[in-house]
Amino acid sequence: MTVEAARSLLADLRDRGVKVEASSGGKLRYAPRSEIDKPTLVRLRLYKQTLLSILQGIPVEDPPDDDVPPFVHKEIERASELGLVARWSRHFGYISIHDPTTGQWWDLQIKDAPKWAKWEAHKRKELSRDGDAHAYDLTSGDMEEIWEGERQGDEAIVEEYPVEEEN
């Protein structure tokens, strides 16, 4: 899954006119930087090692399912169920974003985190303070329902008509 996602990212970047190269010292170079938004930057960091291998022509493949122990399948299934979610990191000034394909958590500085991740981290903390003991276990679907519920009030059409006075 990781190799497929990395190749998909490279194809997406090429379609957007972004040139990606492996440079010395195990770094990725890309240009133009103006085409790299924050979600793309997160994906570049997430698949960095796989991208470097692909760009350097090193054969890389995901392990076959037969070689993967059952507990790994369970972890991947749990990661997929949790989805793409965000919460406050244990490190001050960072937000952790969960990768649903691998189950890994990635820390981003708050200034670099996407707007949705900031909202979600704040909302989880708010729910926890209000007594929801499972606020930090909510899935991406659960968080989406909360977001939709909050938005419904914003979308209401309100028309104001003056009250007619009786004489």
C-alpha positions in Angstrom: 0.0 0.0 0.0 2.8 2.4 0.8 4.5 1.9 -2.6 1.3 2.4 -4.4 0.5 5.6 -2.5 4.0 6.9 -3.1 3.7 6.3 -6.8 0.3 7.9 -6.9 1.8 11.0 -5.2 4.6 11.2 -7.7 2.1 10.9 -10.6 -0.1 13.6 -9.0 2.9 15.9 -8.6 4.0 15.4 -12.2 0.4 16.2 -13.4 0.7 19.4 -11.5 4.0 20.3 -13.1 6.1 19.6 -10.0 9.6 18.1 -10.5 10.7 15.8 -7.7 14.3 14.5 -7.3 16.3 12.6 -4.8 19.3 14.6 -3.8 22.5 13.6 -1.9 22.1 13.1 1.8 18.8 11.4 1.5 16.7 14.5 0.8 13.9 15.2 -1.6 14.0 18.2 -3.8 10.9 19.6 -5.5 10.1 22.6 -7.6 8.2 24.8 -7.9 7.6 25.1 -4.1 4.4 27.2 -4.8 2.7 24.1 -6.0 3.3 22.2 -2.7 0.4 22.8 -0.3 0.4 21.6 3.3 -1.5 18.3 2.7 1.0 17.5 -0.1 3.9 18.3 2.2 2.5 15.9 4.8 2.3 13.2 2.1 5.9 13.9 1.0 7.1 13.5 4.5 5.0 10.4 5.1 6.4 8.6 2.0 9.9 10.1 1.9 11.9 6.8 2.2 9.7 5.1 -0.4 9.9 8.1 -2.7 13.7 8.2 -2.4 13.9 4.5 -3.3 11.6 5.0 -6.4 13.5 8.1 -7.6 16.9 6.4 -7.2 15.7 3.3 -9.1 16.0 1.0 -6.1 13.4 -1.8 -6.4 10.8 -1.4 -3.7 7.7 -3.4 -3.0 5.2 -3.8 -0.2 5.6 -7.1 1.6 3.2 -9.8 0.3 0.3 -10.4 2.6 1.6 -14.0 3.4 4.7 -12.5 5.0 2.8 -10.1 7.3 2.0 -11.4 10.7 -1.7 -11.4 11.8 -1.1 -8.7 14.5 0.1 -6.3 11.7 -3.1 -6.9 9.7 -5.1 -6.1 12.9 -3.1 -2.9 13.4 -3.6 -1.8 9.8 -7.3 -2.6 10.1 -7.6 -0.5 13.2 -5.6 2.3 11.6 -8.0 2.2 8.6 -11.0 2.3 11.0 -9.6 5.3 12.9 -9.0 7.2 9.6 -7.2 10.4 9.0 -7.5 12.2 12.3 -5.7 14.9 14.3 -5.1 15.6 17.9 -2.7 17.6 20.1 0.8 16.1 20.2 2.6 15.3 23.4 5.1 17.9 22.3 4.1 21.5 22.9 3.4 23.4 19.7 2.6 20.4 17.6 -0.4 18.6 16.2 -0.3 14.8 15.6 -1.9 13.5 12.4 -2.7 9.9 12.0 -1.9 8.0 8.8 -4.7 5.6 8.1 -2.6 3.5 5.7 0.2 2.7 8.2 -1.2 3.6 11.6 1.7 6.0 12.3 1.3 9.4 13.9 3.1 12.4 12.4 3.8 15.6 14.3 3.5 18.9 12.5 4.1 22.3 14.0 0.8 24.1 14.6 1.7 26.7 12.0 2.2 24.0 9.3 -0.9 22.0 10.2 -3.9 22.1 8.0 -6.9 24.1 9.2 -9.1 21.0 9.6 -6.4 19.4 11.9 -6.3 22.5 14.1 -10.1 22.5 14.4 -10.1 18.8 15.2 -7.5 19.1 17.9 -9.4 21.9 19.5 -12.7 20.0 19.3 -11.3 16.9 20.8 -9.9 18.9 23.8 -13.2 20.7 24.2 -15.2 17.4 24.2 -12.7 15.9 26.7 -13.1 18.9 29.0 -16.9 18.6 28.7 -16.7 15.0 30.1 -16.4 12.9 27.0 -13.9 10.2 28.1 -13.6 8.9 24.5 -13.0 12.2 22.8 -9.5 11.1 21.7 -10.7 7.7 20.4 -13.3 9.2 18.0 -12.8 8.1 14.4 -12.7 10.4 11.4 -16.3 9.5 10.7 -17.3 10.5 14.2 -15.5 13.8 13.9 -17.1 14.5 10.5 -20.6 14.0 12.0 -19.7 16.5 14.8 -18.4 19.0 12.1 -21.6 18.5 10.0 -23.7 19.1 13.1 -22.0 22.3 13.9 -22.3 23.5 10.3 -26.0 22.9 10.0 -26.7 26.0 12.1 -24.5 28.0 9.8 -26.5 27.0 6.7 -29.9 27.9 7.9 -31.8 30.5 5.9 -33.1 33.2 8.1 -35.4 35.9 6.8 -36.3 38.8 8.9 -39.7 40.5 8.5 -40.7 43.5 10.5 -43.5 42.9 13.0 -46.6 44.8 11.9 -47.9 47.0 14.5 -51.6 47.0 15.3 -53.2 50.4 15.5 
